[in-house]
Amino acid sequence: MGVDIGGTSVRAGVVDRYGTVLDTARAPTPTGEAALEAAIVSAVGGLAARHRVSAVGLAVAGFVANDRRSVMFAPHLAWRTAPVADRISERLGLPVVLEHDANAAVLAEHRFGAARGTRVALLVAIGTGIGGGLLLDGQVFRGAYGVAPELGHLSLVPGGRPCPCGKSGCWERYCSGTALAATAVELLARYPGRSTVLDREVAGDKRAVTGRTVAAAAKEGDPLAKRAMAELATWLGEGLALVADIYDPEVVVIGGGVSDSAPLFLDDARDHYKKMITGAGYRPLARIRTAQLGDDAALVGAAALAADAR
């Protein structure tokens, strides 16, 4: 079984050896540590009552120690230096392993999806921010202390938009659902009256501008929304060129909620990536593909890791 634990929801799923999700359970993510662990145990226990489960993998939106037993830090969850795997395992009576959610997702795409058969694969999950997962020779790369690769906080723009991480100009401040909304708000202020859809949808309320509303407006042909999407494409290509210079992947898988709008930006991002990469025109380029497993990727990857660790 895999459990995808994010800041909004806890989603558990029973997964077979082929990566197929057979059954799921979902609950809102509680704010307290004890309540969060109780929610996980409840979701897993409910599914285990209907299926024969041999091990559990937890995909966590946070820093997981290299031994995959404890969560060091999770910005949107209650855990701080917490031995989560041992505590959950004791309550369930099952083996439990932990993994960063992007690492779990890239493993799933490698075994069952868009990165199948590749030796070096990178997943870039674009949602509220940017998450990254890297496979080298088919093995998840976690770095010396379990936190690599933290792609979203690469500084691309000196003196750029402030980031909650404490730095400024981070990649995810220009290439994410949050960034898409911020760009659209800036454009609406700079070019009043030029929007055909966004102005009507948000009625002057900047809080109503989200990545989803901008993407929907772009699909309807709104010129400012399309421009915001074009800026996201540019920054995606810029960041991918930088990351490819470091890791030289065979394939880059674009996942996360923003990937649902990939037809609006991915071709432009590929073109910019090809121009910006070092040695452009004289080296093989990574294939840039959208994720095949969608929202199930982290859950499926966590279950696969649990099966490996039995």
C-alpha positions in Angstrom: 0.0 0.0 0.0 1.1 3.6 -0.7 0.1 6.7 1.1 0.5 10.2 -0.4 0.7 12.7 2.5 0.4 16.3 1.4 -0.5 19.6 3.0 -4.2 19.2 1.9 -5.0 15.5 2.0 -3.9 12.0 3.0 -4.6 9.6 0.2 -4.0 5.8 0.7 -4.1 3.2 -2.1 -3.8 -0.5 -2.6 -1.4 -1.1 -5.5 -0.7 -4.4 -7.3 2.7 -5.5 -8.7 1.9 -3.9 -12.1 1.4 -0.4 -10.6 -2.4 -0.5 -10.8 -4.3 1.3 -8.0 -7.0 -1.1 -6.9 -8.7 0.8 -4.1 -8.2 4.2 -2.4 -9.2 6.1 0.7 -8.8 9.9 1.3 -9.0 12.2 4.3 -8.2 15.9 5.0 -4.7 16.4 6.4 -4.9 17.3 10.2 -2.7 20.0 11.6 -1.4 18.1 14.7 1.2 15.4 14.7 -0.9 12.8 16.6 -4.0 13.6 14.5 -2.0 13.2 11.3 -0.7 9.8 12.3 -4.2 8.7 13.4 -5.5 9.7 10.0 -2.9 7.6 8.2 -3.6 4.6 10.4 -7.3 5.0 9.9 -7.0 5.2 6.1 -4.6 2.2 5.9 -6.6 0.2 8.3 -9.8 0.7 6.4 -8.2 -0.6 3.2 -6.4 -3.4 4.9 -9.8 -4.7 6.1 -10.7 -5.2 2.5 -7.4 -6.3 1.0 -4.4 -8.4 1.9 -1.6 -5.8 2.5 2.0 -6.8 3.1 3.8 -3.4 3.6 3.2 0.3 3.5 5.1 3.2 1.9 4.5 6.8 2.9 5.2 9.5 0.4 5.8 12.7 2.3 6.0 16.3 1.1 9.1 17.0 3.2 12.7 16.1 4.0 13.1 12.4 4.7 16.2 11.0 6.3 18.4 8.7 4.2 17.4 5.6 6.2 13.8 6.3 5.3 12.7 6.0 8.9 12.2 9.6 10.0 10.9 13.0 8.7 13.4 15.8 9.4 11.2 18.7 8.3 8.0 19.1 6.3 6.9 22.7 5.7 3.2 21.9 5.4 3.0 19.0 7.9 3.4 18.8 11.7 6.4 16.5 11.8 9.8 17.8 13.0 12.6 15.2 13.4 9.9 12.5 13.9 10.4 8.7 13.8 7.3 8.4 11.7 8.0 4.9 10.1 8.5 3.2 13.5 5.5 4.8 15.0 3.2 4.0 12.2 4.6 0.5 11.8 4.0 -0.2 15.5 0.4 0.9 15.3 -0.4 -1.1 12.0 1.7 -4.2 12.7 3.2 -3.9 9.2 6.6 -2.9 7.7 6.6 0.9 6.8 9.1 2.9 4.8 9.2 6.7 4.0 10.1 8.6 0.9 10.0 12.1 -0.3 6.9 12.4 -2.6 8.8 13.6 -5.7 11.3 10.7 -5.3 8.4 8.3 -5.0 6.8 9.8 -8.1 9.9 9.5 -10.3 10.3 5.9 -9.2 6.8 5.1 -10.3 7.2 6.9 -13.6 10.4 4.9 -14.2 8.8 1.5 -13.4 5.4 2.1 -14.9 5.2 5.4 -16.8 6.9 8.1 -18.9 10.5 7.3 -17.8 10.3 3.5 -18.3 13.6 2.0 -19.6 15.8 5.1 -19.0 19.0 5.2 -17.0 19.0 8.8 -15.8 15.5 10.3 -15.3 14.4 13.5 -13.7 10.9 14.4 -12.5 9.9 18.1 -12.1 6.6 18.3 -10.3 5.0 21.7 -10.9 2.2 22.6 -8.5 2.0 25.2 -5.8 5.8 25.1 -6.0 8.4 22.8 -7.7 9.5 19.4 -6.4 12.2 17.3 -8.0 13.1 13.6 -8.1 16.1 12.1 -9.7 17.0 8.5 -10.7 20.6 7.5 -11.5 21.0 4.1 -13.0 17.5 3.3 -11.8 18.2 4.2 -8.2 16.6 7.2 -6.4 19.3 9.8 -5.7 18.7 11.4 -2.3 22.0 13.2 -1.6 24.2 12.9 1.4 21.4 13.8 3.9 18.2 12.8 2.1 17.1 16.2 0.8 18.3 16.2 -2.9 17.4 17.5 -5.4 15.7 20.6 -4.1 15.1 22.2 -7.5 12.4 24.7 -6.7 14.8 26.9 -4.8 17.5 27.3 -7.4 17.9 31.0 -7.7 17.2 32.0 -11.4 16.5 35.7 -11.0 18.9 37.8 -9.0 16.9 40.1 -6.7 13.7 38.6 -8.0 10.4 37.7 -6.3 10.8 36.9 -2.6 10.3 33.2 -1.7 8.9 31.8 1.6 12.2 29.8 1.8 14.0 33.1 2.7 15.7 33.6 -0.7 14.6 35.6 -3.7 14.3 34.8 -7.4 13.7 31.0 -6.8 12.7 29.0 -9.8 9.3 28.1 -8.3 8.5 31.8 -7.9 8.4 32.0 -11.7 7.4 28.5 -12.8 4.5 27.1 -10.7 0.8 27.5 -10.2 1.5 30.2 -7.6 3.9 31.9 -10.0 1.4 31.8 -12.9 -1.1 33.6 -10.7 1.5 36.2 -9.6 2.5 36.9 -13.2 -1.2 37.3 -14.2 -1.8 39.8 -11.4 1.3 41.8 -12.4 0.1 41.9 -16.1 -3.5 42.9 -15.1 -2.0 45.9 -13.2 0.4 46.8 -16.0 -2.2 46.5 -18.8 -5.6 47.5 -17.5 -8.5 46.7 -19.8 -6.4 44.3 -22.0 -7.9 41.1 -20.6 -11.0 39.6 -22.2 -11.6 36.8 -19.7 -9.6 37.3 -16.5 -11.0 40.7 -15.8 -14.5 39.2 -16.0 -13.7 36.2 -13.9 -11.9 37.9 -11.1 -13.8 41.2 -11.1 -10.9 43.1 -9.7 -10.3 40.7 -6.8 -6.6 39.7 -7.0 -7.3 36.9 -4.5 -9.5 35.2 -7.1 -6.5 34.9 -9.5 -5.2 31.3 -9.3 -3.1 29.2 -11.6 -6.3 27.3 -12.5 -8.2 30.5 -13.4 -5.2 31.7 -15.5 -4.9 28.4 -17.4 -8.7 28.3 -18.0 -8.6 31.9 -19.4 -5.6 31.1 -21.6 -7.6 28.2 -23.1 -10.3 30.7 -23.9 -7.8 32.9 -25.7 -7.4 35.7 -23.1 -4.3 37.6 -24.3 -3.0 38.4 -20.8 -3.5 34.8 -19.6 -1.7 33.6 -22.7 1.2 36.0 -22.0 1.4 34.7 -18.4 1.5 31.2 -19.7 4.3 32.2 -22.2 6.3 33.6 -19.3 5.9 30.3 -17.4 7.1 28.4 -20.5 10.2 30.6 -20.7 11.1 30.1 -17.1 10.5 26.3 -17.4 12.8 26.1 -20.3 15.4 28.3 -18.5 15.3 26.1 -15.4 15.4 22.8 -17.3 18.5 24.0 -19.3 20.2 24.7 -16.0 19.2 21.4 -14.4 20.1 19.4 -17.5 23.6 21.0 -17.5 24.0 19.5 -14.0 22.4 16.1 -14.3 22.3 15.4 -18.1 19.1 13.3 -17.9 17.8 11.1 -20.7 14.2 12.1 -19.9 12.6 14.9 -17.9 9.0 14.1 -16.7 6.8 17.1 -16.0 4.3 16.3 -13.3 2.2 18.1 -10.8 -1.1 19.9 -11.1 0.2 22.5 -13.7 1.1 19.7 -16.1 -2.6 19.3 -16.8 -2.2 22.5 -18.8 0.9 21.3 -20.6 -0.5 21.8 -24.2 -0.5 25.5 -23.4 3.2 25.8 -22.5 5.3 22.7 -23.0 6.2 23.1 -26.7 7.4 26.6 -26.0 9.4 25.4 -23.0 11.1 22.7 -25.0 12.1 25.3 -27.6 13.6 27.6 -25.0 15.3 24.7 -23.3 17.0 23.8 -26.6 18.3 27.3 -27.1 19.5 27.9 -23.5 21.3 24.6 -22.7 25.1 24.7 -22.8 26.4 23.4 -26.1 23.1 23.9 -27.9 23.1 22.1 -31.2 26.1 19.9 -30.4 24.8 17.5 -27.7 21.9 15.0 -27.3 18.9 16.5 -25.5 16.7 15.0 -22.9 13.2 14.1 -24.0 10.7 16.2 -22.1 7.4 14.3 -21.4 4.4 14.7 -19.3 3.8 12.2 -16.4 1.6 9.2 -17.3 0.5 8.3 -13.7 -0.9 11.7 -12.8 -2.0 12.1 -9.2 -1.3 8.5 -8.5 2.5 8.7 -9.1 3.7 9.3 -5.5 1.2 6.8 -4.1 2.3 4.1 -6.6 6.0 4.8 -6.0 5.7 4.6 -2.3 3.9 1.3 -2.6 6.7 0.0 -4.9 9.4 1.1 -2.3 7.4 -0.7 0.4 7.4 -3.9 -1.7 11.1 -3.6 -2.3 11.9 -3.2 1.4 9.9 -6.2 2.7 
